[in-house]
Amino acid sequence: MMGAIALVPAAGSGSRMASDTPKQYLDLLGKPLIWHTLNALHQVAALERIFIVISPEDEWWDGYDWDGFGRLVVMRCGGDSRAESVLNGLQALSLFTPSDAWVLVHDAARPCVDPAQVDGMIATLADDPVGGILAVPVADTLKREGNDARITETAPRAGLWQAQTPQMFRLAMLAGALETGMGPDITDEASALEKQGAQPQLLMGSPWNLKVTYPHDLQLASLILAARGE
């Protein structure tokens, strides 16, 4: 198959972390959070390049040591939203990358992704006509909120999955979906493809592939990484 590449949008501010430092640069086991994310992706041999999209105004990136990440390419073209950052990155990639290249979009704030699962994902989807995502079935009972934080109903969870990343699609297909379908309903790459009528494949992810969103998530991530010996 044609070599795959990773695209890591990292232009956000991480407002829910109650910190002046963008979430991707918060300390995690003595290194910025995003270092662990990039380290995991660099362990995936099938990835030819790893492109990171940061804000043009990013003041933190150059203050860290990124030696050892030989396949890393930095692009200062981040947008106001995650979807815009991904689209800007894809448009930049299209200038020198084949339109049918596989692109794995991965959250900068998922530092505990398992490289072996990403390798398996690339192999499984190599000939897929659409692509797919890592995800896990919803295990908790789901409640729908009404007025005054009161439950109005229990929502059926059968067939529901919690989306994770990476999400793997062809460059031109994903860029086209984002260009024509951009809006508040596009919360991940798969939703952009779904809006065009495509049906991405669900691949079993891992509960350890958590997204650091709130302060306590940093502690959980540190425990997971420490258990792996990092």
TIKELO-267214 format. One record per residue (C-alpha): residue number from 1; x negated, y, z negated; chain. Coordinates in Angstrom, 3 decimals. Layout:
TIKELO-267214
PT seq       xx       yy       zz mol
PT NUM        X        Y        Z   A
...
END
This chain:
TIKELO-267214
PT seq       xx       yy       zz mol
PT   1    0.000    0.000    0.000   A
PT   2   -1.015    3.613    0.338   A
PT   3   -2.710    4.865   -2.807   A
PT   4   -0.486    6.527   -5.360   A
PT   5   -1.084    9.845   -7.082   A
PT   6    0.167   11.287  -10.364   A
PT   7    1.682   14.722  -10.870   A
PT   8    1.838   16.061  -14.431   A
PT   9    3.931   19.236  -14.934   A
PT  10    2.414   21.106  -17.890   A
PT  11    3.555   24.723  -17.594   A
PT  12    6.114   24.713  -20.402   A
PT  13    5.985   26.592  -23.693   A
PT  14    7.360   23.852  -25.946   A
PT  15    9.733   26.226  -27.731   A
PT  16   11.270   23.487  -29.888   A
PT  17    7.926   22.775  -31.568   A
PT  18    8.050   25.992  -33.663   A
PT  19    4.501   26.901  -32.641   A
PT  20    2.829   29.732  -30.753   A
PT  21    0.657   27.150  -29.000   A
PT  22    2.224   25.416  -25.990   A
PT  23    3.221   21.861  -26.876   A
PT  24    0.732   20.263  -24.500   A
PT  25   -2.167   21.837  -26.402   A
PT  26   -1.096   20.966  -29.938   A
PT  27   -3.613   18.908  -31.902   A
PT  28   -3.155   15.145  -31.735   A
PT  29   -5.873   13.084  -33.400   A
PT  30   -8.410   15.860  -32.906   A
PT  31   -7.678   16.514  -29.231   A
PT  32   -4.972   18.443  -27.365   A
PT  33   -1.860   16.339  -26.834   A
PT  34   -2.238   16.418  -23.067   A
PT  35   -5.729   14.898  -23.314   A
PT  36   -4.175   11.630  -24.439   A
PT  37   -1.650   11.743  -21.596   A
PT  38   -4.388   12.264  -19.006   A
PT  39   -6.565    9.627  -20.656   A
PT  40   -3.791    7.052  -20.296   A
PT  41   -3.253    7.908  -16.625   A
PT  42   -6.979    7.669  -15.933   A
PT  43   -6.820    4.057  -17.058   A
PT  44   -4.466    3.279  -14.154   A
PT  45   -6.785    2.103  -11.391   A
PT  46   -4.088    2.395   -8.706   A
PT  47   -3.889    6.174   -9.123   A
PT  48   -6.207    7.854   -6.631   A
PT  49   -5.808   11.353   -8.051   A
PT  50   -4.126   12.978  -11.026   A
PT  51   -2.789   16.484  -10.383   A
PT  52   -1.818   18.681  -13.305   A
PT  53    0.413   21.713  -12.753   A
PT  54   -0.168   24.496  -15.261   A
PT  55    1.084   28.062  -15.466   A
PT  56   -0.886   30.730  -13.578   A
PT  57   -1.026   32.563  -16.918   A
PT  58   -2.290   29.552  -18.891   A
PT  59   -4.887   30.803  -21.415   A
PT  60   -5.613   27.479  -23.119   A
PT  61   -6.739   25.008  -20.430   A
PT  62  -10.241   26.402  -19.918   A
PT  63  -10.926   26.294  -23.654   A
PT  64  -11.125   22.497  -23.725   A
PT  65  -13.619   19.945  -22.444   A
PT  66  -12.178   17.830  -19.638   A
PT  67  -15.386   15.985  -18.756   A
PT  68  -14.798   12.346  -17.957   A
PT  69  -11.588   12.941  -16.026   A
PT  70  -13.128   12.547  -12.596   A
PT  71   -9.866   12.133  -10.693   A
PT  72   -8.246   15.225  -12.199   A
PT  73   -7.218   18.207  -10.064   A
PT  74   -5.800   21.358  -11.671   A
PT  75   -3.146   23.405   -9.874   A
PT  76   -2.125   26.760  -11.341   A
PT  77    1.294   26.922   -9.690   A
PT  78    3.683   26.139  -12.538   A
PT  79    7.193   27.560  -12.422   A
PT  80    9.781   28.732  -14.932   A
PT  81   11.266   25.257  -15.313   A
PT  82    9.969   21.713  -15.181   A
PT  83   11.740   21.082  -11.872   A
PT  84   10.210   24.224  -10.358   A
PT  85    6.743   23.181  -11.527   A
PT  86    7.190   19.759   -9.938   A
PT  87    8.455   21.251   -6.682   A
PT  88    5.628   23.799   -6.562   A
PT  89    3.142   20.999   -7.132   A
PT  90    4.687   18.828   -4.423   A
PT  91    4.658   21.694   -1.934   A
PT  92    0.979   22.290   -2.652   A
PT  93    0.243   18.564   -2.287   A
PT  94    2.064   18.410    1.049   A
PT  95   -0.642   20.579    2.614   A
PT  96   -3.198   17.768    2.367   A
PT  97   -1.287   14.620    1.382   A
PT  98    0.739   12.265    3.634   A
PT  99    4.477   12.790    3.327   A
PT 100    5.063    9.119    2.494   A
PT 101    2.521    9.017   -0.346   A
PT 102    3.845    7.715   -3.642   A
PT 103    3.909   10.374   -6.362   A
PT 104    4.340    9.428  -10.014   A
PT 105    5.651   12.417  -11.979   A
PT 106    4.811   12.043  -15.667   A
PT 107    5.669   14.247  -18.626   A
PT 108    2.645   15.942  -20.161   A
PT 109    4.282   15.322  -23.553   A
PT 110    4.336   11.515  -23.216   A
PT 111    0.835   10.694  -24.491   A
PT 112    1.620    7.092  -25.463   A
PT 113    2.492    5.722  -22.031   A
PT 114    1.075    2.227  -21.467   A
PT 115   -1.345    2.150  -18.504   A
PT 116   -0.456   -1.498  -17.856   A
PT 117    3.210   -0.560  -17.427   A
PT 118    2.277    2.142  -14.940   A
PT 119    0.147   -0.347  -12.990   A
PT 120    3.090   -2.736  -12.943   A
PT 121    5.442    0.008  -11.843   A
PT 122    3.263    0.895   -8.861   A
PT 123    3.047   -2.746   -7.791   A
PT 124    6.779   -3.395   -8.233   A
PT 125    7.934   -0.332   -6.280   A
PT 126    5.308   -0.503   -3.526   A
PT 127    7.848   -1.496   -0.862   A
PT 128   10.978   -0.007   -2.415   A
PT 129   12.975    2.246   -0.067   A
PT 130   13.708    4.786   -2.815   A
PT 131   11.442    4.418   -5.835   A
PT 132   12.282    4.210   -9.495   A
PT 133   11.673    5.180  -13.083   A
PT 134   10.635    3.706  -16.401   A
PT 135   13.562    3.606  -18.821   A
PT 136   14.914    1.710  -21.823   A
PT 137   18.486    0.557  -22.478   A
PT 138   20.378    2.680  -24.998   A
PT 139   20.505    0.770  -28.286   A
PT 140   22.198    3.263  -30.609   A
PT 141   25.924    3.853  -30.885   A
PT 142   26.809    7.080  -29.069   A
PT 143   29.226    9.655  -30.483   A
PT 144   30.817   12.540  -28.608   A
PT 145   30.997   15.812  -30.541   A
PT 146   34.083   17.981  -30.696   A
PT 147   34.734   21.096  -32.754   A
PT 148   32.919   21.735  -36.036   A
PT 149   30.517   18.826  -35.486   A
PT 150   33.371   16.322  -35.686   A
PT 151   33.363   13.069  -33.716   A
PT 152   35.982   12.890  -30.985   A
PT 153   35.108    9.432  -29.688   A
PT 154   32.534    6.667  -29.508   A
PT 155   31.093    6.572  -25.993   A
PT 156   30.535    3.147  -24.427   A
PT 157   26.806    2.443  -24.137   A
PT 158   27.040   -0.554  -21.797   A
PT 159   24.873    0.066  -18.749   A
PT 160   23.330    3.248  -20.164   A
PT 161   19.568    3.719  -20.066   A
PT 162   17.325    6.377  -21.557   A
PT 163   15.110    7.789  -18.824   A
PT 164   11.357    8.021  -19.317   A
PT 165    8.412    8.822  -17.077   A
PT 166    6.563    8.164  -14.869   A
PT 167    9.172    8.507  -12.146   A
PT 168    7.854    7.306   -8.792   A
PT 169    9.070    8.571   -5.413   A
PT 170    7.742    9.398   -1.952   A
PT 171    6.352   12.929   -1.748   A
PT 172    8.576   14.233    1.062   A
PT 173   11.717   12.521   -0.228   A
PT 174   11.327   13.998   -3.700   A
PT 175   10.327   17.448   -2.472   A
PT 176   13.329   17.537   -0.145   A
PT 177   15.704   16.495   -2.913   A
PT 178   14.397   19.195   -5.235   A
PT 179   14.473   21.870   -2.530   A
PT 180   18.124   21.237   -1.663   A
PT 181   19.482   20.219   -5.054   A
PT 182   17.755   22.480   -7.573   A
PT 183   20.059   23.406  -10.441   A
PT 184   20.726   22.962  -14.159   A
PT 185   21.964   19.414  -13.539   A
PT 186   18.504   18.352  -12.351   A
PT 187   16.892   17.253  -15.604   A
PT 188   14.444   14.777  -14.092   A
PT 189   13.229   13.650  -10.673   A
PT 190   15.667   10.752  -10.445   A
PT 191   18.635   13.088  -10.894   A
PT 192   17.510   15.055   -7.828   A
PT 193   17.447   11.853   -5.747   A
PT 194   20.795   10.749   -7.187   A
PT 195   22.303   14.080   -6.135   A
PT 196   21.349   13.164   -2.564   A
PT 197   23.084    9.791   -2.848   A
PT 198   19.984    7.674   -3.512   A
PT 199   19.870    4.975   -6.172   A
PT 200   16.455    4.773   -7.866   A
PT 201   15.467    1.497   -9.498   A
PT 202   15.343    1.099  -13.288   A
PT 203   12.195   -0.539  -14.635   A
PT 204   11.883   -1.570  -18.265   A
PT 205    9.822    0.960  -20.183   A
PT 206    8.783    0.946  -23.818   A
PT 207   10.131    2.545  -27.012   A
PT 208    6.533    3.624  -27.710   A
PT 209    6.565    5.859  -24.626   A
PT 210    8.130    8.665  -26.630   A
PT 211    8.340   12.269  -25.533   A
PT 212    6.931   14.713  -28.068   A
PT 213    9.729   17.249  -28.459   A
PT 214    9.947   18.105  -32.156   A
PT 215    7.193   18.487  -34.802   A
PT 216    7.804   15.044  -36.339   A
PT 217    7.194   13.437  -32.927   A
PT 218    3.526   14.382  -33.218   A
PT 219    3.205   12.191  -36.294   A
PT 220    4.906    9.287  -34.529   A
PT 221    2.587    9.682  -31.533   A
PT 222   -0.468    9.731  -33.803   A
PT 223    0.641    6.481  -35.424   A
PT 224    1.172    4.799  -32.059   A
PT 225   -2.183    5.926  -30.682   A
PT 226   -4.011    5.055  -33.899   A
PT 227   -2.528    1.550  -33.785   A
PT 228   -4.066    1.159  -30.328   A
PT 229   -7.446    2.214  -31.662   A
PT 230   -7.523    5.656  -30.093   A
END
